[in-house]
């Protein structure tokens, strides 16, 4: 009598939890667009200190996309750093979340006038 073993996939489940975006700038890899904004932004210009302050002291705001967040800092201008969280970055140290862009809200663009996140 022969027995057949049916190959089946292991059962999986998804765990849903609330996660606060990391405030440590080293948890993020900047995108080419972010780098361009840092290098070519003129009025007002952005520097590493503004970006660090956004991460460390900025308010964290939700966007319409579940994996994207805004770090908002009120300084001379209202600065936004927009990030994208990546599942793998929570579990593998070599992986990073993404810092998508940085700008002074109202200086170049305004979400109420065409930005979509």
ChimeraX attribute file (.defattr): number of C-alpha atoms within 10 A of each C-alpha:
attribute: neighborCount
match mode: 1-to-1
recipient: residues
	/A:1	3
	/A:2	4
	/A:3	5
	/A:4	6
	/A:5	6
	/A:6	6
	/A:7	6
	/A:8	6
	/A:9	6
	/A:10	6
	/A:11	5
	/A:12	6
	/A:13	6
	/A:14	5
	/A:15	5
	/A:16	6
	/A:17	6
	/A:18	5
	/A:19	8
	/A:20	9
	/A:21	19
	/A:22	14
	/A:23	17
	/A:24	10
	/A:25	16
	/A:26	11
	/A:27	19
	/A:28	20
	/A:29	16
	/A:30	18
	/A:31	14
	/A:32	12
	/A:33	13
	/A:34	18
	/A:35	15
	/A:36	13
	/A:37	18
	/A:38	18
	/A:39	12
	/A:40	10
	/A:41	16
	/A:42	9
	/A:43	9
	/A:44	12
	/A:45	13
	/A:46	18
	/A:47	12
	/A:48	9
	/A:49	8
	/A:50	17
	/A:51	21
	/A:52	16
	/A:53	18
	/A:54	26
	/A:55	21
	/A:56	15
	/A:57	14
	/A:58	20
	/A:59	13
	/A:60	19
	/A:61	13
	/A:62	13
	/A:63	13
	/A:64	9
	/A:65	10
	/A:66	10
	/A:67	14
	/A:68	19
	/A:69	23
	/A:70	24
	/A:71	23
	/A:72	23
	/A:73	23
	/A:74	15
	/A:75	12
	/A:76	8
	/A:77	13
	/A:78	14
	/A:79	24
	/A:80	25
	/A:81	24
	/A:82	23
	/A:83	22
	/A:84	20
	/A:85	21
	/A:86	15
	/A:87	12
	/A:88	12
	/A:89	15
	/A:90	15
	/A:91	10
	/A:92	9
	/A:93	9
	/A:94	9
	/A:95	15
	/A:96	20
	/A:97	22
	/A:98	19
	/A:99	24
	/A:100	20
	/A:101	20
	/A:102	25
	/A:103	24
	/A:104	23
	/A:105	17
	/A:106	13
	/A:107	12
	/A:108	10
	/A:109	12
	/A:110	13
	/A:111	10
	/A:112	8
	/A:113	8
	/A:114	8
	/A:115	8
	/A:116	10
	/A:117	13
